[in-house]
């Protein structure tokens, strides 16, 4: 049963890692079926999008472009790790923040 859930939710999980637009599309696509695997990756993606906004508006604004650029690279690496987990069909938590994202966005 779980393997079937992964197969069905894999496309939605991958789409969710496309910043902003992909996340909205994945939420709409998963509204009826509520696939667990897709929801896991959507929660990770919501957290990563929030990190991106924090980096873009707070880090750049208060610490400058060098710190913001370093933050951008970090967020990009986390997005790539999330996509790789979705492609492999695994529920891999994003390093450092993944468990918090699952808890904070558990209603998704």
ZAMARTOR-663276 format. One record per residue (C-alpha): x, y, z. Coordinates in pm, whole numbers, padded with zeros to 5 digits, always signed. Example, Ala and Ser with C-alpha at 12.3 -4.5 7.8 and 13.67 -1.06 7.14 Angstrom:
+01230-00450+00780+01367-00106+00714
! end
This chain:
+00000+00000+00000+00272+00247+00092+00466+00174-00228+00150+00250-00430+00117+00577-00239+00473+00671-00334+00413+00592-00702+00094+00797-00711+00238+01093-00520+00581+01111-00680+00485+01357-00957+00308+01588-00714+00604+01569-00474+00848+01669-00748+00622+01951-00870+00603+02089-00516+00973+02176-00525+00927+02423-00811+00939+02747-00611+00607+02920-00544+00405+02820-00852+00484+02449-00829+00393+02447-00462+00053+02601-00534-00007+02357-00822+00086+02059-00603-00151+02171-00328-00434+02195-00581-00350+01856-00739-00332+01683-00401-00649+01839-00259-00877+01545-00337-00649+01241-00300-00444+01368-00004-00151+01141-00084+00075+01103+00220+00403+01096+00023+00312+01412-00169+00203+01586+00152+00536+01500+00317+00729+01671+00037+00484+01962+00018+00552+02037+00386+00926+02032+00315+00875+02264+00017+00661+02509+00215+00941+02537+00469+01202+02587+00198+00993+02859+00034+00964+03028+00373+01344+03007+00414+01384+03164+00072+01158+03457+00168+01340+03503+00498+01672+03504+00317+01548+03736+00044+01389+04001+00263+01568+03978+00597+01919+03848+00533+01973+04059+00220+01821+04363+00386+02010+04353+00715+02332+04166+00641+02404+04256+00279+02441+04083-00052+02728+03853+00044+02533+03697+00330+02221+03684+00113+02406+03511-00169+02544+03253+00075+02190+03200+00203+02063+03157-00154+02319+02887-00222+02220+02712+00101+01850+02721+00016+01923+02600-00339+02119+02302-00203+01826+02219+00029+01581+02238-00264+01803+02001-00464+01821+01756-00173+01441+01765-00147+01395+01697-00518+01645+01410-00504+01452+01255-00214+01126+01284-00409+01284+01135-00722+01416+00839-00520+01074+00783-00365+01205+00841-00012+01074+01054+00269+01406+01224+00339+01396+01515+00580+01574+01831+00473+01893+01867+00682+01866+02092+00989+01506+02211+00937+01319+01909+00798+01174+01780+01127+01055+02130+01220+00889+02173+00880+00698+01847+00930+00579+01960+01272+00500+02322+01183+00303+02236+00871+00144+01909+00989-00204+02036+00894-00109+02039+00525
! end
